[in-house]
Structure formats: structure tokens, C-alpha cells
Amino acid sequence: MASRRSTILFALGLFLLNVALNAPFFLPGEGQYRDSIEGGYASMARFISEHPDPFGWNPVQYMGLPTHRWYLPLVPYTSALLIKLLPMLKPEHVYRLFVVTMTCLGPVSMFLFVLYFTRRRNWALLTALAYTFYSPSYLVFPAIMRDQGITYLPWRIQVLMKYGEGPHNTGLTLLPLALIALWHASTRRRFWQLFAAAALLAGVSLTNWVACLALGWCCLAMLIVGTATRQEHGFSGKRLIQASALGYALACFWLTPRFIHTTLFNWPVDAFQYKVQMTQWMLFGGMIVIPLLGWFAAMKRPVLFYNVFLAICLAGFLFVVGGHYWFAADAIPESRRYAIEAEWFFFVVLLELVRFLLLHPNRLWRDALMVALGVHLGWYPPQARAYASETWIMHRPSPRQNSIEYRVAEFVNSKQPRGRIYAGGGTRFRLNSWFLLPQLGGTFESGLSNRSALFFHYMIRTGYQSPPERRAQDAILLMRAAGIEYAVIHGPKSTEHWKDFQGPTALEGALPKVFEEGDDRVYKLPFTGFAHLVKGSEYPQSRVLNANAPDLIPFVAAMDDPERQLKFEWLANHRIRIQGRIAPETIVSTRVAFHPGWDATQNGQPLEVERDAMDFIMLRARPAEHSVIELAYSPAKQQIVGTAVSALTWIGCLAAVIRERKRRAA
């Protein structure tokens, strides 16, 4: 009992220490780093807090997408629940409270991990304290040193605040707990242990794709080392595989095969055009060698299973991250993001190595260790001192009203727009965390099967293939075709970070300017609704590039014809009603992104939903003086089947756990 009490006190002390060190990040307001995409995650939490249906449609971003395809659910849905429970706080503040809290729990999960495998509380505490204060990535990777920012923060905190890696940090906090549960289940024989491991595996997988892949590598390392040392510890590879399969069954309500497939093939494109070339095949070979070496090491020294397991995990993450930072070669998409996993295992390996050498009978080894540690740690005290003393001063948030992104978003919201907003950079990321206004852009593209919004956004902001004399005209045609009513443009002197609209003065004089502050402007475009009638000859026949943007002139002209305009209204996020006169030889064109799952009726009769050349919903309605067309979105069959499988699995597992406990009690 005393031992358990000490463990709880140590864990609580670690958590409170991390809360104290990171106290400014618990405050409301805008952070010092304007390139963070934190607002994108907060946008999801805000939307889901008001529209929690995972089977529904999200009309707010990318001209519409299924809610299920937006992102993995654990962080946004947990944050959404907290938003409901804490209505006195701003939604974006509630989201930050959750992810910062989870990040502060990271050293606690490390402490529990080391304690579980070594049974040495003091060493576990020392490891977690080193992880709390220090960050070797600054020393090992020069690019990370250059990215240190306004003051020292451990790299996991830096990526949280500068880049908005909240879900990734949350997944990293859960990962050690999942590994503890997985090893426990694989070396024991009760069902509840298998279920606990599966639930934690599902939790990590539903948090963040990077954390999910990191977990996969760690599971592979455990399977290899555990199988090689099964005589020593009674490890069962079969149990590990069963826990993994059960974990997928618990999570397949969201992780449908089609969603995984879409993300798998979108991710390389979204990750700075990652391509599998000869270099990548060679790196894949290197990643195969690492576990093979671990297998041979574990076979020769079974008692060192824990050390070999840690070495495989560290070597894999260091191989991926080092390839990116040292040789500019990515083994997998976004290799750089695994730096926080590499750091995590570095500290565990380092402290385990120190413990091992201190117990070594050769005094020369111990003396050499002390000298090496002294030299190494001599570089670190300034880090800890800066972290403890400067964070509160340098990283206090400022009121959101001080940011230009919020001021332009507030202005646009005050206009009660009926159409979409074109916004780039930080405004695109943050807009929906403050106001649920439909916009052309969004934040997370990897789940999109209809990527037309990305295409429109790129063409508008870059003017690709558009002659200088047609730059404004082409951008206006594209924005009008996409249903844009207000365009937010940040010039090169703006305090907004990204400023990704090339030639920001191109729209000057071509559109009425309704807001201007410094080098930030808002322009208004004519907007006539999200549905109108078009003749077949007026439709662009192929994907629209700026080079042939004039093909949109007849299409946009039809939008301006009062006789062609139809009444469009959202009855709910997943239901649309279109009313008006349907003239002969015309097609109903909408500015809603096409996606399988939409069904339509005209005056109660079924109507086929088609996809036009711009990837919008198109309806060949029957001529009528007055038509009521209703569209309804239904989830994909895979999502329905996956939800049924997950529900039955959860119910069956809970029933089995209860039955097992009753049987043992009897």
C-alpha cells in the first residue's frame, strides 16, 4: 500500500511540475507563434460540439465533406465534450486546455512505463525528470536548433505551441500506456488484460496518424523481442496479434478500409510531395535491418529483452528523423515529425544505459560514464534554467482581438455572409474556431476523396497559368464558381504569418473593398446562391485551370440571371432543399462538393445525383413550374458496417470481462 501511495505521489508531483513549467499555455488568448495550426484542431472541436453526428456532413470546410473524413475522433470529440461542460470558456481555449494537459501528462506516462518494466521507482522518476527539462534534439539536429524560437522549450512543447501538434502529443502520452498494457496482456492469460490492451491500442490509433504509425513500429519491436525471449518471460505473440486485431475491431467504426486507403494515398501528396523513389527503397531496407539485428541480439541475451526492445524503437525513430534532418531523405511521409518519439525513447535508453553501467563491476566503465555524462550534461543546464524562468515571461498569450486574423474574421462574421469565405494562411486555420462560417479552405486534407476545394484554392492564391493582365479576372471567376462571397487577403506587410496569396494587390480595383487595416483587406464578391440553372453548353467540360478560366464566363453569367437562380437552404447539416422553376433543357448546378452518399428527390420522386467537371453536385431535374428538390446525405456502407462491428465488439468484450470477474469471484 505504501508503495502504491508513493507511486501516486510521484506521478502527481510530475504532473504538477509540468503544469507549473507550462502555466502560460493554460491561459486564454493567442500564442506567440502565428504559424500554428492549433486553430484548425480547435475548429473541429467547435463544430463537433454543435454538430456531433459522426455520420453527418460538414458544410463548413472544403465546400463540404463527410464529418467522418475530417480527422481522427478522439481529440476533437473529447474537446467537444469539454466545450459543452465548460460553456463559460471559449471553445479554442477549452481545446488548448485539453491538449496542454495531455502533454503535461507525458512525463507521467514515461514514469509509469519505466517503473513497470524496471520496478525501480527512483530511476523511473529520474528518467521522467530528465525528459521534462531537457531536449537533445536541439543538440543533435541543427535544423531544430535553428527552429528554437523566442526562448527554450523542450521540443515536444515547442511543436505543440509553434506548430499545433496537440493530437500528436496526446497520442505520445497514450503510447507508453498502450505498450504497458500490450506487454501485460501478452505475458498473462486473462481476457480483461487483452481487452485493456486492445482499448488502448484503439485509443492511440484514433488520436493521430503519426502516433498510430509510431505505435505500429513499437508493436513490431515488441513482437520480435518478445518472441525471441518467450522462454524467459512467457510472451505470447499470438496474444499480441489478438490484442491488435481486437483493437482494430473496437476502432473500425472510424477506421474504415476506405478511409485508411484515402489517407494512405493522400498523405504523400500532402507531405511536401513525398515520392517513393530509389532512395526510399534503400531506406525501407534499412528499416528492415533494424528489427533483424534486434532479433539476433535478443536471441543471444534473452534477459536483456527490455533493453533490446528500447533499442529497436529508438533506432527506428532515429533512423527516420536522422534521414530527414541529416541527409534530406524521407523514409516515410513527414519523417521529421517523429522527432518527439525519438526523444522519448532516447531518454529511456539513456537512463537505462546509465543504470546498467553503474552496476558494472569494472570501475573504469563507471568512471568513463561519469566523465561522459558530465560533458554531456554540461550543455543542458541553460536549457532547464531558461525553461523554468523565461517561459512565463516570453510565452504569455495575448488577447485574440490583438490578432489581425481575429479582426478580419470578426468583421466578416458581422456581415452575416450567405456565401463562402476565401481566406488563406492563419485566417484559414483559425476562422472556424471562432465562427462557423463556410469557407473554401480548411486544415486537414488527407481524408478528402473530393479534392476540388484544394484545386480551387491553389489556382486562386497562385494565379497559376494566368497571364498578368487576366490575374484578377481569372481569380474572380474561380471564386464565384466556388460560391465565394468575401475574400480575405493578407499582404506582405501583414502581421499574419503565411501571406500565401501571390500578388495580393491583384484584386485592387477589380472588387469592392469592404475592410482595410494596414496590409490586410477584405473584398466582396457578388453572390447569388449555391444553386442555379445551367445549360449543358454553359458548363465547363474539363477541370478548370487558370489558363482556361474564361471557360467559366458562361457558367458565371448563368448565376447572375435572376431567372436561373434557385432558392437554396440547409435544413440540417446533411439535408438540403432547393426550390424554384426548372426550365426545359437546363441542369441544376450546386456549389456543394460531390461525394458518394448524397440522394435526391424532386417533388418526392427519386433523382440521380451526378458529378460535374468541377466536382460539384449536379442534378438533371425534370422541367416543372415549381420544384422542391431535397438532398440528404447518408453515411457509407463501410461506416455503418464498421460501427455495427465496433458496437458488438465493445458489448461483447464488456460482457466477457464481467463474466470473467464473476467466475473468479465465485
N, C-alpha and C positions, 0 to 999 in steps of 0.2 A: 504493500500500500504506500509506504514512504517513497519507494522507487517511482511509482506511478505519479505521486504528487510532485516529486522533483521534476519529472519529465514534463508535466503540465506547466509547472512554473517556468522552466527553461524555455519552453515553446512560447508561453505568453510573454516572457521578457523579450525574446527575439522579435516577436511581432510588434510590441510597443516601442522597442528601439527603432525599428524600421519606420513605424508611423511617425515617431519624433523626427527622424532624419528627413523624411519626405513630407513633413507637415504642410508646406506651401501648396503641394499638389492636391490637397484635400479642399482647398478653398475654391469658391466660385470665380468665374471670370475667364478671360482669355490668357493662355500661356504665352511665354516669351517667344516661342518658336512658331512662326507663321506658316511653315511648310508641313505642319502636322495634318494628318488625315483623320484625327480623332473625331472631328465633326461628322465624318461620314458614318462612323460606327454609332455615334450618338443619334444621327438621323434615323438609323434603323430602329434603335430603341424607342425613339419618339413615335415613329409611325406605328410600330407594333403595339405600343401602349394604347393607341387609339383604334387600331385595326388588327387584333391579334390572330385572326384566322389564317393559319398556315396554308390553307387550301385556296386562299383568295388571290386577288390581283392587286398589284401595286401600281397605281397610275401616276405616282409622284416622280419617278426617275426613269430615264431611258425610254420615254414615250410609252412606258408601261412594260411590266414584266411580272411573271408569277412570283408571289411572295416567297415561295419555296426556293426559287432560283437566286434569291438575292445574296444570301450568305448563310453560313452555318448558324444554328439557332441558339446555342447555349448562352452566349454573352448577350445578344440583343434581347432575347426573351427574359432572361434574368433581370437585365437592366429595365426592361419594360415593366416587369412586376414591381420593381423598386420604385419606378416613377409613379405607379398607381398608389403605392404605400406611402410615398413621400410627396404629396401634391404641393406642399409648401416650397419645394425646391424646383429649380429649373431643370428640365429634362437632361440637358447636356451636362449639368453639374452632377446629377444622380449617376449618369453613366460613368463619369470620371471617378466618382467616389467608389464605385464598384471595382473598376479595373485597377485603380491605385491600391485599394485594399487587397485585391488578389495578388498584386505584385509584391506588396509588403509581406504577404504570407509565403512568398517564395523561399526565403531562408528557413522558415519553419518547416516546410516540406523537405528541404535538404537535411535539416537536423533529424527529422524522423526517419528519413531514408538511411542516413549513415548509422543512426542508433540501431535501426532494425537489423542491418547486416553485420555490424561490428560489436553490438552490445556494449559499447563504450560511450557513455553519455558525455564525458568531458571532451573527447575527440570530436564527437558529433557537434557539440556546441562551438568548439574552436573552428571547425570547418565552416559552419554557418556564419560565424562572425567574420571570418576572412572573406566569405562570399558577400556579406553585407557591405563591407567597406571598400574592397579593392576590385580592380578591373584590369586584368592583364592584357586585354585586347588592345589597350592604348599603347602598350609597350611592344606587342608582337606585330600589330598591323599598322603601318604608318598612315594608311588612309583613314583608319578610325581615329588615330591621334589628331589628324587634321580636322576631323569632324567633332572634336570635343565640345565645341560650343562656348557659351559665355562663362561657364565655370565647370569644374569637375563634377561629373555624376557617374556612378557605375554604369557600364554600357547598357545593362538591361533597363535602367531608369532613363538613360538618355534616349534609347529607341522608343520608350513609352511616351516621353514628353515631346521629343522632336519629331518623331515620325508617326506617333499614334498607334504603337504596337500593343494595344490593350488586350485583344484576344490572344495574341501570341504569348504574352506574358502570363495570361490566365492559363493557357494550355501548358506552359512550362511549369507552373505551380502545381498543376494536377498530375503531370507526368510522373514524378517520383512516387506519388501515392499509388498510381496505377501499376508501377513496376513492383512496389512492395506487395500489393495485392496479387499480382500475377505470379510472383515467385512463391508466395504463401500458398496460393491455390495449386501450383504445380508441384509442391512438395508435401501437400496434405491431401486428404481424400474426401472432405465434406463438400456437400453441394453449395452451402451458403458461401464458402470461400470462393468457389468457382463463379458464383453469381456476383459477388462483390468485385472480383477482378473484371468480369465482363462489363459491369456497370461503369467502372472507372475507365476502362478502355473506350467504351462508348462515349463517356463524358469528354475525354480528350479529343476524340475524333469529331465530336460535334462542336468543338470550340474554335479550331483554327486549322487550316490545311497544313501549314508549316509544322505545327505541333503534332499533327496527325502523322506526317511522314517521319518526323523525329521519333515518335513512339514506335512506328514500324521498324526503324533501324534498331532501336533498343530491344524490341521483342525478338528480332532476328538474333541479336547478340546473346540474349538470354537463352534462346532455344539452342544455339550452338554450344555455349559454355555449359549449360545445364545438362544437355545430352552427353557431352564428353565427361562430365563428372557425376553422372547419375548414381554410380555405385557409392559415392561419397555422401550424397545428400538426398537420395531417393527422388530426384527430379523426374517428372513425367512430361515428356514432350507432348504426349497425347493430351494431357490436361491443358497445357498452354494453348494448343491448337483449338481445343474445345472452348476455352475461355474467349479466344479471339473470334471464333465463329458465333458464339453466343452474344458477344459484344456487338457484332455486326447486326445480328437479328434484333437486338434492342435498339439499334440506331437506324435501321433501314427505312424507317418512316420518313427520314430526311435524306439519307444517303442512298438514293435510288441509283440503279445502274446507269440510267440516262444522265442524271445529274453528275455523277462521277465522270462519265465519259465526256460530257460537255466541258467540265472544268479541266480535265486532263489535257484536252486538245486546245482549249483557250489559253491556258496558263503560259505555255511557251511564247505565244504571241504577245500576251500582256506583260511578260517578264523581259522587256527590252529586246524583243525579237530573238529569244533563245532558239538555237537550232542544233539538232543532233548531227554533228559532223565527225570527222576522224578524231579530232581532239576529244570529243565527248565519249566516243567508243573506247579510247585509251583510258580515260578517267573511269569509265564503268569497270574496265578490267582491274584498275587499282582498287576499286571498292569491293571487288570480289576477293582480292588477295587478302584484305584486312581480316575478314572473318575466318578465312582459311588458316592464317597464321595464329589467330586466337584459338582455333580448334586444336592445333598441334600443341600450343602452349598449355592448354587446359588438360589435354591428354597426358602430358608429361608431369604436370604438377596439379592434380585434382584439388588439393587443399587450397589452392590459390584461385578458386573459381570466381570469387568476388573481384579480385584484382584484375583478372583477365577480362571479365565482363566489363569493368570500367574502362580498361584499356581499349577494347574494341569500340565501345561507344565514343570515347574521346577521339580515337584515331579516325573514325568515320567522319565526325563533325569537323575535326581539324583539317582533314583531307579536303573536304568540300569547301570550307571557308578559306583555307590557305590557298587553294587553287584559284579562287576568285581574287583575293587581295594580293597574292604574291606573283601570280602568273597570268592574271586576267583570263582565266579559263574556268567556265562554269560547268561542273559535272551535271548539275540539275538546275532547273529554273530558280532564280533568286537565291543562289548559293550563299550570298553574303548574310542573309537573314538568320542563318544557323549559328552565327557568332555567339549568341547568348546561350545556346545549348553547349557549344564548345567550352565556353567559360564555366558553365555549371559543372561539367564533368572534369574540367581542369582542376578545380578546387578539391573535388572529392578525391581524384587521383593523387594530387599533390600531398594532401594531408595524410592519405593512406600510405604513401611512399615515406613520408617523414616518420610516421608511426612505425613502419616496418624497419627503417634504418636505425631508429633509436633503440630498437630491441636487438639490433645486430650485435653479436659478441665481439666483432672486430672494432677496436676503438678508433682505428684510422678512418673507418667508414663514418663513424659518428662525428669525428672532428671535421672531416671533409664536408659533411652535411651541414654542420653549424656554420662553417665559413660560407658555403654556397647560399644558405638561407639568409645570412647576414648581408651578403652582397645584393641578393635579390630583393629583400625587404627594404633595403636602404632607399630604393627608388619609390616605395609606396607611401611612407608617412605623409608627404604633401597631399596625396590623394585623399586620405582619410580626414586630414585637417581641413582641406577645402570643402569636402562633402559635408562635414559637420558644422562648419562655421559660415560658409558662403551661400549655401542653398537657400536659406530663408531670406537672405538679402537680395539675391540675384534672380530668384525664380518666383517671386510673388506674382500671382496673376493680376491683370488689370481689368477694370470693368469692360464688359463686352461692347458697351456703347463707344469705347475708345477706338475700336477697330473699324476700318473702312468697310470690311466685309459685312459687319452687322448693320452699319448705317445704310448701305445700299439695299441690303435685304429688307430692312425695316421700311425703307421708302417704297420699294416695290410692293411689299405686303399692304401698305396703306392704300395703294391704288386698287386693291381687290381685283387682281387680274383674272380674266376668264381663260386666257391662253397660257402657254408655257413661258418659262423664263430661260433665256440663254445666259449662262454665267460660266466663266472659266475659273481656273485656279482655285484659290482658297474659298471663294464665294460658292463655287460649285460644291465643294466638300461640306461647307458649314450651313448652307441655306436651309436645308430641311431639318437641321437640328433646332432651328429657331422657328421656322414657319413651314408648314406642309404645303408648299406651293409646287405645282408640277413644273419640272424643268427638263430640258433636253438632255442634260448630262446626268451624272451620278458619281458613284465612287468605286464600285466593285464590279468589274466586267466579266470575271471568269465564269460566272454561271449563266451568262447570256447565250441563248441559242439564236436570237434575233439581234444582230449587232448593228442594225441600221442607224441607231442613235449615235453610236461611236463614229460611224462613217460621216454622218451629217456634221457632227461636232468638229471633226478633223478638217473637213472641207471648209467650214465657216471660219474657223480660227486661223487656218494657214493660208487660205486663198490658193490652194494647190492647183496648178494649171490654169489659173485665172490671169489674164493679161491685166496690167496695172489699170488701164482705163475701164476695165469691167469689174474690178475688185469689189466695189460697193454693190453694184447691181447684182452680181452673182451671189454674194453673201445674203442680200435681202431676199432673193428668190428662194434660196435654200432655207432660210429661216422661216419664211412664210409657208413654204411647203411643209415644214415641220411643226407648224402651229405655234410659232413664237410670237408673243405679244410685247415682251420687254427684253432688251439686250443689255447686259451689264458688261462694260468694257473697262479694263484696268490698263492704264498707260504705263510707260517705262518708269515714270517718277512716282507711281503709286506705292503706298506702304504695304500693299498686298504682295505676297511673296512671289507667286508664279508668273503672273503677267504673260500668259501664253497666247494672247491674241496678237497675231503678227500684223503690223501696220494698223495700230489702234485708232489712227485718225481717218481711216478709210471711210467710215460711216459719217464723218462730219459733213453736214450739209445735205446728206442724202436722206436722213431721217430726222424727225423732230427730237431734240434733246430735252428730256424732262428732268434730268438731275445732273449736276456737275459739282464736284468738290475736288479741287486740285487736278490730278490727272486721272480721275475716276468719273465715268459718265454712265448714264442710263438713257437708252434710246427707245422710243416707242414705235412699234410697227402696226400697220392695220391688221386687225384680227376679226374674222367673220364667223368663227366657229370651227368645230372639229369635224364637221360633216357637210358635204355639198355634193351636187350632181356634176358629173363629168361625162363628156362623150368619149368614146373609145379613142378617137383620133387626138384628143387633148392630153391623154395620158403619156408620160414619158415611157418609151418602150424598153429602156435598159437602165441599169444603175446610173444615177446622175453623178457626173463629175463636174468640177468647175469648168472644164473645157467645153462641156456641152450643157451647162446650166441654162442657156437660153431655151432649151427644150421645155423648160418649166413655165415659160411665159404663158402658153395657152392654159395650162393647168391652174396657174395662179389667177389668171383672168377669170376663169370659171368661178373661183372662190369669191370674186368681187361682184359677181352678177347676183343681185337680190333674188332673182327667180330661181337660182340654183342653190341657194342656201337652205339648209335644213336645221331644224331645232335639235340640238344635241344636249343630253343631260345624263349625268351619272345618278342612277337610282341607288346604287351602292358601289363599293369598290369593284365588284365583279359583275355589275349589271349596268347596261347602257340602254337608253331609249332614244330613238331617232324618229322625228315626226316631220311630215311635210308632203308636198305633192311630188310624185315620181313621174317625171316626163318620159315619154317614149324615147327609146334609143339612148338612154343615159344610164350611168353606173353610179351607185352610192360610194363615194370615196370618204374614208375617215383618216384622221391623223392619229390612230391608235395602232401600236405595233402589233403585227400579226404574230400569233402563237397558237399552236395546236391546243384545242380545248375550248375555243370560242364556238358557240352555237347561236344561230339567229332564227328569228321568226318574223314574218311580215303579215300583220293582221291575223296572227295566230297560226299561219301556215309556215312550214319549215323553209328556210332559205340557206343556200350554200354560202359559207364563208370562204373567201378566196384571198390570196396574197398578191398584191400588185408589185410592180418593178421596184418600188421604194420600200417594200416590206411592210406596208400598211394593210389594214383590213379593207377589203373591197367586197361590195355586195351587188350582185346583179338582180336588183329588185324588180318586181313586176310593176308596170305603169299603173298608177292609181291617183285619183284626185286627192285622197288623204290616206297616208300610210302610217302605221305605227310599227316600227321595226324595233325589236328588242334583242339585245345580245346578252348572253350570260356565259361567264367563264366557269368551267368545271375542271378540277384537277386531273392530271394524267392518271391513267390506269396504274402505272407503276407506283405512283404515290399512294393511291388508295390501297393497293395490294400490300405495299410496304408498311403502311400504317396498321393494317389488319394483322400482319405478321408480327410487328413490334408489340402491338397491344396484347396479342395472345401470348407472346413470349414473356412479357412483363408479368402478366397474370399468372401464367404457368410457373414462372420462377418464384414469385412470391408465395404461391400455394405450396410449392415444393419445399421452400425454406421453412414455412410454418409447420408443414408436416414433419420435416426432419427434426425440428426443435421439440415438437410434441413427442415424437418417438424416442428421442434421447431423454426427455424428462420422465417418460414412463419407465 
